[in-house]
């Protein structure tokens, strides 16, 4: 999947979320190697940014959070529902320890 395809598909997913009454916000779309290393060193990623490159570094991953009353919440339909929808659009399966992460 190219960055253009990823952008189109993630945009369609977010539109579907909104149509279903969700309130998604995007975070961490593109990361520098330095930022990826910082997250790896903090134990927040399994990709070190050098030997193991994150899809965020190549612009083919996004973290999606859901907001209700200015608080981050679980999506109304559940992460599993939205990841199945994402897989049907050609995206990668859910990462159980990082459910807000969507990659192509």
C-alpha positions in Angstrom: 0.0 0.0 0.0 1.4 3.4 -1.0 1.2 6.5 1.2 -1.4 7.9 -1.1 -3.5 4.7 -0.9 -3.0 4.6 2.9 -4.2 8.2 3.2 -7.3 7.5 1.1 -8.2 4.4 3.0 -7.6 5.8 6.5 -9.6 8.9 5.5 -12.5 6.7 4.4 -12.2 4.7 7.7 -12.4 7.9 9.8 -15.4 9.1 7.7 -17.1 5.8 8.4 -16.4 6.2 12.1 -17.9 9.6 12.2 -21.0 8.4 10.3 -21.4 5.7 13.0 -21.4 8.4 15.7 -17.8 7.9 16.9 -15.6 10.9 17.6 -12.1 9.9 16.3 -9.0 12.0 16.5 -5.7 11.2 14.9 -2.3 11.3 16.4 1.2 10.2 15.5 0.9 10.0 11.8 4.6 10.6 10.8 7.6 10.1 13.1 11.2 10.9 12.7 13.9 8.3 13.5 14.7 10.3 16.7 11.1 10.3 17.9 10.7 6.6 17.1 13.9 5.9 19.2 12.6 7.9 22.1 9.3 5.9 22.1 11.3 2.6 21.8 13.6 3.7 24.7 10.5 4.5 26.8 9.0 1.0 26.1 6.2 2.4 24.1 7.2 0.8 20.8 8.8 -2.4 19.6 10.5 -0.6 16.7 13.8 1.2 17.5 13.6 3.4 14.4 16.9 2.2 13.0 17.1 -1.6 12.8 13.3 -2.1 13.0 11.5 0.7 11.1 8.0 1.7 12.2 5.2 2.2 9.7 4.9 5.7 11.2 8.3 6.5 9.9 7.2 5.8 6.3 3.9 7.5 6.6 1.7 4.3 6.6 0.4 4.2 10.2 -1.8 6.4 12.3 -2.9 6.2 15.9 -6.6 6.9 16.3 -8.2 7.8 19.7 -11.8 8.4 20.5 -13.0 11.4 22.5 -16.2 11.9 24.6 -16.6 14.9 26.9 -12.9 15.8 26.4 -11.8 12.4 27.6 -10.2 9.6 25.7 -12.6 6.6 25.7 -13.0 3.3 24.0 -14.9 3.5 20.7 -18.6 2.9 20.9 -18.4 0.0 18.5 -15.1 -1.3 20.0 -11.6 -1.4 18.6 -12.1 -4.9 17.3 -15.0 -3.7 15.1 -13.0 -0.8 13.6 -9.9 -3.0 13.0 -12.1 -5.6 11.2 -13.4 -2.7 9.0 -9.8 -1.6 8.5 -8.7 -5.1 7.4 -11.6 -5.2 5.0 -10.1 -2.0 3.5 -6.8 -3.7 3.1 -5.2 -2.6 6.4 -3.1 -4.7 8.8 -4.7 -6.6 11.7 -5.1 -5.3 15.2 -2.0 -5.2 17.5 -3.5 -6.3 20.8 -1.1 -4.2 23.0 -1.7 -1.1 20.8 -5.3 -1.1 19.7 -5.3 2.6 18.6 -2.7 1.8 16.0 -3.9 1.4 12.4 -1.3 0.6 9.7 -1.3 -0.3 6.0 
